[in-house]
């Protein structure tokens, strides 16, 4: 449960900061054009911690809290220890890696807009 709470705390902190700073929100939000044109690959991960408004943030954190507890219990049953937060945000890392790999090795159109 510790990893879930840490991720929730980071997400809430960054989102609240972005609520008051439109430039920060714009820099962290997912924007396919900026990813492609300016090579802002970090946006594949950063968009997960910014939210449009309070309702969006609160609902997502409630769902994430419920989901995160289950994922952490699963890891503890499976391995007996809790690995890092890759289990929670691993899908984002996987997507970023797949797009990078396709683009570098065979220039596939899967990650292009």
C-alpha positions as CSV (number, residue, x, y, z in Angstrom):
1,X,0.0,0.0,0.0
2,X,3.0,2.3,0.5
3,X,3.8,2.4,-3.3
4,X,0.2,3.3,-4.1
5,X,0.1,6.1,-1.5
6,X,3.4,7.5,-2.8
7,X,2.2,7.5,-6.4
8,X,-1.1,9.1,-5.3
9,X,0.8,11.8,-3.3
10,X,3.0,12.6,-6.3
11,X,0.1,12.7,-8.7
12,X,-2.0,15.0,-6.4
13,X,1.0,17.3,-5.8
14,X,1.8,17.7,-9.5
15,X,-1.8,18.1,-10.5
16,X,-2.5,20.8,-7.9
17,X,0.7,22.6,-9.0
18,X,-0.5,22.4,-12.6
19,X,-4.0,23.7,-11.6
20,X,-2.4,27.0,-10.7
21,X,0.2,27.0,-13.5
22,X,-1.1,26.6,-17.0
23,X,2.4,26.5,-18.5
24,X,3.3,23.5,-16.3
25,X,0.1,21.8,-17.3
26,X,0.8,22.5,-21.0
27,X,4.4,21.1,-20.7
28,X,3.2,17.9,-19.0
29,X,0.0,17.1,-20.9
30,X,-0.1,14.5,-23.6
31,X,0.3,16.2,-27.0
32,X,1.1,13.9,-29.9
33,X,2.3,16.9,-32.1
34,X,4.8,18.0,-29.5
35,X,6.0,14.4,-28.9
36,X,6.6,14.0,-32.6
37,X,7.7,17.5,-33.6
38,X,9.8,18.4,-30.6
39,X,10.8,14.9,-29.5
40,X,9.1,15.4,-26.1
41,X,9.0,11.7,-25.3
42,X,8.7,12.4,-21.5
43,X,5.0,13.2,-22.2
44,X,4.3,9.5,-22.5
45,X,4.8,9.4,-18.7
46,X,4.1,12.9,-17.5
47,X,0.5,13.0,-18.7
48,X,-0.3,10.4,-16.1
49,X,0.2,12.8,-13.2
50,X,-1.8,15.8,-14.6
51,X,-5.5,16.1,-14.5
52,X,-8.0,18.6,-16.0
53,X,-9.8,19.6,-12.8
54,X,-10.6,18.6,-9.2
55,X,-13.4,16.1,-10.1
56,X,-11.1,14.3,-12.6
57,X,-8.3,14.2,-10.0
58,X,-10.5,12.9,-7.1
59,X,-12.2,10.2,-9.2
60,X,-9.0,9.0,-10.6
61,X,-7.2,8.9,-7.2
62,X,-10.2,7.0,-5.7
63,X,-10.1,4.4,-8.5
64,X,-6.3,4.3,-8.4
65,X,-6.3,3.7,-4.6
66,X,-8.7,0.8,-5.0
67,X,-6.8,-0.7,-7.9
68,X,-3.3,-0.1,-6.4
69,X,-4.2,-2.0,-3.2
70,X,-5.2,-5.0,-5.3
71,X,-2.0,-4.8,-7.4
72,X,0.2,-4.6,-4.4
73,X,-1.5,-7.5,-2.7
74,X,-1.0,-9.6,-5.9
75,X,2.7,-8.8,-6.1
76,X,3.1,-9.7,-2.4
77,X,1.4,-13.0,-2.9
78,X,3.3,-13.7,-6.2
79,X,6.8,-12.8,-5.1
80,X,6.6,-12.3,-1.3
81,X,8.0,-8.8,-1.7
82,X,6.7,-5.6,-3.3
83,X,8.6,-4.5,-6.4
84,X,8.8,-0.8,-7.4
85,X,6.1,1.2,-9.0
86,X,6.5,-0.4,-12.4
87,X,3.5,-2.5,-11.7
88,X,1.4,0.5,-11.5
89,X,2.7,2.7,-14.3
90,X,4.3,-0.1,-16.2
91,X,1.9,0.2,-19.1
92,X,3.1,3.7,-19.7
93,X,6.7,2.6,-19.8
94,X,5.8,-0.3,-22.1
95,X,4.0,2.0,-24.5
96,X,7.0,4.4,-24.6
97,X,9.4,1.6,-25.2
98,X,7.3,0.1,-28.0
99,X,7.0,3.4,-29.8
100,X,10.7,4.1,-29.4
101,X,11.7,0.6,-30.6
102,X,9.5,0.7,-33.6
103,X,10.6,4.2,-34.5
104,X,14.3,3.4,-34.1
105,X,14.4,0.0,-35.7
106,X,11.9,0.0,-38.5
107,X,10.3,3.4,-38.6
108,X,6.8,2.0,-38.1
109,X,3.8,4.3,-38.3
110,X,2.3,3.0,-35.0
111,X,3.7,5.9,-32.9
112,X,3.4,8.7,-35.5
113,X,0.6,11.1,-35.9
